[in-house]
Amino acid sequence: MSKSVEVRLKVNGKDHVGQCESRTLMADFLRDHLNLTGTHVGCEHGVCGVCTILVDGEAVRSCIMLAAQAHGADVVTIEGLAQAGVYHPVQKAFHDHHALQCGFCTPGMLATAIDFLSTNASPTEPEVREALSAVLCRCTGYQNIVTAVMEAAAVMRGEIETGARADG
């Protein structure tokens, strides 16, 4: 039997305290303990990237991270990307460019793109393609996703204006 541990962390700007078994994966903790079901699980081996979340600002595969490892961390999931009812620039660009199909990989794709753009504000298209290769999408050829990330980078650099509301 696995030992129970207390996990204290900030998720999407809110403090949370939870108890879970020491072997509980972060994806399961988010989904089952915090009822944040936007984080999807695909391969359960850290290969496909659909479970990617941001932990202390960096992209992390939540299917291979233990919840206990997130103790004290600042976590952002798909549910926390929009702020004050306004989409994150990457979300807005995905919407504008129809950069999703079934939506299963989208939360991981967004987290990966946001992490990538935090370290490369002016990427080339090949660099975007390389960064996004960390998340597998079976529904699309990635072109609209790449276009969306390129536009989001321009918005985040202040070259293009945006302001779509997430609530309408």
Backbone torsions as a table, in degrees:
resi	resn	phi	psi	omega
1	MET	NA	137.8	-178.4
2	SER	-81.3	144.7	179.9
3	LYS	-73.8	143.0	177.7
4	SER	-84.2	138.0	178.9
5	VAL	-128.6	154.1	174.4
6	GLU	-94.7	134.9	178.7
7	VAL	-121.2	119.8	175.5
8	ARG	-113.4	124.6	-179.2
9	LEU	-157.7	166.3	175.1
10	LYS	-105.5	125.7	178.8
11	VAL	-124.1	120.7	179.3
12	ASN	54.0	39.6	175.9
13	GLY	84.8	-0.1	-179.2
14	LYS	-117.5	137.4	177.1
15	ASP	-73.4	138.0	178.5
16	HIS	-134.4	144.3	172.1
17	VAL	-129.0	130.0	-179.6
18	GLY	-144.1	158.8	174.8
19	GLN	-111.0	137.7	176.6
20	CYS	-156.1	166.2	174.4
21	GLU	-67.1	148.5	-177.0
22	SER	-60.5	-23.3	-179.1
23	ARG	-92.1	3.7	-179.1
24	THR	-65.8	128.7	178.4
25	LEU	-77.7	151.5	-178.5
26	MET	-58.4	-41.7	178.9
27	ALA	-58.8	-43.2	179.7
28	ASP	-68.9	-38.0	178.0
29	PHE	-62.2	-45.7	179.2
30	LEU	-62.3	-47.1	-175.3
31	ARG	-74.2	-48.2	-171.0
32	ASP	-89.9	-31.4	-177.2
33	HIS	-98.0	-33.8	-177.9
34	LEU	-107.2	-2.0	179.4
35	ASN	57.5	33.5	175.5
36	LEU	-101.5	91.1	-171.0
37	THR	-91.3	4.7	178.8
38	GLY	-71.7	-22.6	176.0
39	THR	-78.5	117.8	-177.5
40	HIS	-97.5	157.3	177.6
41	VAL	-122.0	126.4	-179.5
42	GLY	-108.0	-83.2	-172.0
43	CYS	-83.7	-22.1	-177.2
44	GLU	62.3	22.4	178.4
45	HIS	-130.3	4.3	-179.3
46	GLY	78.2	15.8	-175.9
47	VAL	-95.8	-44.0	-170.3
48	CYS	-81.0	-24.9	175.8
49	GLY	82.5	-2.7	-176.8
50	VAL	-67.5	-20.1	-178.4
51	CYS	-89.6	7.3	-174.0
52	THR	-63.8	131.9	175.9
53	ILE	-129.3	174.0	175.9
54	LEU	-104.3	125.3	177.0
55	VAL	-121.8	116.5	-174.8
56	ASP	51.4	39.3	174.8
57	GLY	84.2	-1.1	-178.2
58	GLU	-115.9	144.8	178.9
59	ALA	-67.4	131.8	-178.1
60	VAL	-138.3	140.7	175.2
61	ARG	-80.8	108.8	-175.4
62	SER	-73.5	-12.4	179.2
63	CYS	-82.2	-11.0	178.2
64	ILE	-123.0	5.3	176.3
65	MET	-101.2	133.6	175.0
66	LEU	-77.1	144.3	177.5
67	ALA	-58.1	-37.7	-179.9
68	ALA	-61.4	-27.9	177.9
69	GLN	-69.6	-19.6	-179.7
70	ALA	-90.0	0.6	179.8
71	HIS	-53.4	123.9	179.6
72	GLY	84.3	-0.7	-175.4
73	ALA	-87.7	164.5	173.2
74	ASP	-106.9	113.8	-174.0
75	VAL	-111.9	137.6	174.5
76	VAL	-125.1	127.6	176.1
77	THR	-112.0	178.4	178.6
78	ILE	-54.6	-33.8	-178.6
79	GLU	-68.0	-17.9	-176.4
80	GLY	-107.3	6.7	-177.3
81	LEU	-72.7	-43.0	178.2
82	ALA	-72.3	136.0	-179.2
83	GLN	-120.0	129.2	179.3
84	ALA	52.6	38.9	176.8
85	GLY	77.8	8.3	-179.6
86	VAL	-114.0	128.8	178.3
87	TYR	-58.4	146.4	168.3
88	HIS	-63.7	147.9	-179.9
89	PRO	-53.8	-33.3	178.8
90	VAL	-70.1	-41.2	176.3
91	GLN	-60.0	-45.9	-178.0
92	LYS	-61.0	-44.6	-179.9
93	ALA	-66.0	-38.5	176.5
94	PHE	-60.4	-43.3	178.8
95	HIS	-62.7	-49.3	-175.8
96	ASP	-63.7	-31.1	-175.3
97	HIS	-106.2	13.3	179.1
98	HIS	50.0	49.6	-173.5
99	ALA	-90.0	33.6	174.8
100	LEU	-151.8	157.6	176.0
101	GLN	-123.3	-84.5	-179.9
102	CYS	-76.8	-24.3	177.6
103	GLY	91.8	-5.6	-176.4
104	PHE	-63.5	-42.6	-178.5
105	CYS	-84.4	-11.8	-170.7
106	THR	-56.2	-46.3	179.1
107	PRO	-58.0	-43.3	178.3
108	GLY	-68.7	-37.2	178.6
109	MET	-64.5	-43.2	179.1
110	LEU	-63.8	-46.3	179.7
111	ALA	-61.5	-41.8	179.4
112	THR	-63.9	-44.5	180.0
113	ALA	-64.6	-41.4	-179.9
114	ILE	-64.3	-44.8	177.1
115	ASP	-60.8	-46.2	-179.7
116	PHE	-59.1	-47.1	-177.7
117	LEU	-68.9	-20.3	177.0
118	SER	-71.4	-20.3	179.8
119	THR	-112.4	-11.3	179.9
120	ASN	-142.0	89.2	-174.7
121	ALA	-74.3	-19.5	-178.1
122	SER	-130.0	65.7	-176.1
123	PRO	-76.7	156.1	170.0
124	THR	-88.1	164.6	178.2
125	GLU	-60.4	-42.9	176.8
126	PRO	-61.5	-35.6	177.6
127	GLU	-66.1	-39.3	176.7
128	VAL	-63.4	-45.7	179.2
129	ARG	-59.3	-42.2	179.0
130	GLU	-63.5	-45.4	-179.9
131	ALA	-62.7	-42.1	-177.7
132	LEU	-76.0	-12.1	177.4
133	SER	-65.7	-10.1	177.9
134	ALA	-74.9	-10.8	179.9
135	VAL	-126.3	124.8	-178.5
136	LEU	-88.0	127.9	174.6
137	CYS	-120.6	124.9	-178.3
138	ARG	-96.3	-2.1	-173.7
139	CYS	-102.0	-16.6	-170.6
140	THR	-138.2	167.2	176.8
141	GLY	-92.6	9.0	176.0
142	TYR	75.1	-11.2	-174.8
143	GLN	-59.0	-47.0	-179.9
144	ASN	-66.3	-33.0	177.7
145	ILE	-66.2	-45.7	178.9
146	VAL	-61.6	-44.9	178.3
147	THR	-59.3	-42.8	179.3
148	ALA	-62.8	-43.9	-179.8
149	VAL	-65.8	-39.9	177.8
150	MET	-62.0	-42.5	178.3
151	GLU	-67.5	-42.3	178.8
152	ALA	-59.5	-38.9	177.6
153	ALA	-60.4	-43.6	178.9
154	ALA	-64.3	-40.0	177.2
155	VAL	-63.4	-45.7	-178.0
156	MET	-67.3	-24.7	175.0
157	ARG	-82.8	-8.3	179.7
158	GLY	86.8	13.2	-179.0
159	GLU	-85.0	-22.9	179.5
160	ILE	-131.3	141.7	178.1
161	GLU	-94.9	145.4	175.4
162	THR	-148.1	166.0	179.1
163	GLY	-176.6	36.3	-179.3
164	ALA	-69.2	139.0	176.9
165	ARG	-86.1	139.7	179.5
166	ALA	-77.8	-16.7	-175.8
167	ASP	-107.2	21.5	175.8
168	GLY	151.8	NA	NA
